[in-house]
Amino acid sequence: MFSKFIAFVQESKQELKRVEWPTKAETIRMTLIVVFISLAAAIYLGALDYAFTKLLGLFI
């Protein structure tokens, strides 16, 4: 069982060497895109929540 674990770790290390990691600039750009989209979605959903709350208040 221990030998299977050692083999798994060795194969994992080999696989990680083959990964094409993003550059620092790509990482920053993608992070900013994710943050912007998250903020836009939060604002949109917040506005919908506010509007539906006010609309529901009119009916109650």
C-alpha positions, -999 to +999 in steps of 0.1 A: +000+000+000+029+024+008+045+017-026+013+028-043+014+060-024+050+066-034+042+059-071+012+083-069+035+111-055+061+105-082+036+105-110+020+136-096+054+154-096+060+143-132+025+156-143+031+189-125+062+194-146+042+191-178+016+218-167+019+250-187+016+276-158+003+311-166+026+341-165+023+367-138+006+391-162-020+365-173-027+356-137-033+393-128-054+399-158-076+368-152-080+377-115-091+412-124-117+398-148-130+375-122-132+403-096-150+426-121-175+400-132-182+391-095-188+427-086-210+432-116-231+402-107-233+413-071-245+447-081-270+433-106-284+408-081-285+434-054-305+458-076-330+430-085-334+421-048-340+457-039-365+462-068-384+430-059-384+439-022-400+473-030-425+457-054-435+431-028-439+459-003-464+475-025-486+444-026-484+437+011 
